[in-house]
Amino acid sequence: AFSAVGAIESAFAIGTGILPDLSEQEIVSCSKKFGNNGCYGGEPENVFEYCMKKGLSTTNNYPYVGKKSRCHRNNSNKTYKLAGYTGLTRGDEQNLLRALYFNGPISIYMDAMHDEFLFYRSGILEI
């Protein structure tokens, strides 16, 4: 949620000069129907789809509580909608750089479900 919401906030700030503080908690608690799984993970594409269809509340209207809770989205509050997004091919660093340069903020994530992450403590992780 944090990577995708941060990219949306940054894109809005670049386009308007106003940096909104959008609600990661709303994504954690309300976007299961879009394929996310609360505190157990999700993908930026699912967050983007949610924001295109529903819009996203500010943190003032939907504060972060650090755990999944029942969705209590108030549809009368102002929301920020995403007009669209573009997916990138994984593993193509040049395409990633071009997207950042020409289109602005990007959201990236990694699958941390590998056993190597389970016992990771510090340093460079080689998988």
Phi, psi and omega in degrees: 000319187293318180296312182293316180296321177299320178294319179295314178301315182294318179298318178297318180296319179296319183284331187238343185084002179245127179261104179282154174254095187269160191271108171292327181299322178300320178296313181301318188267338192239356190253021179301321180295347179261005175104359178272162185230050176055230181285353182263011171118170180177184181232147180306322180302322179293322177295316180298317178298317178301313183291331176289320184275316188256331191082166184231133180285164173279163177297328177300322181273339180216080187291154179283132178241355174078015176203159178288134178224171178301139179293125177232042178299134178255108184294348179276347177285152176297138175234160178252120181260147177265133181282327181176178178203166179233130175276151180243155177287129181291143178085358181259090185294325179295319177295323177298316178296318178298317180297319179296317182291313187271332187245344178099213190304144177234157176239126177236160179205166174225153178278110183262025181271004178288149178301329181301329180286335184301320183250012181294136178238313181193171177088193181271126180268122178251119181249000000 
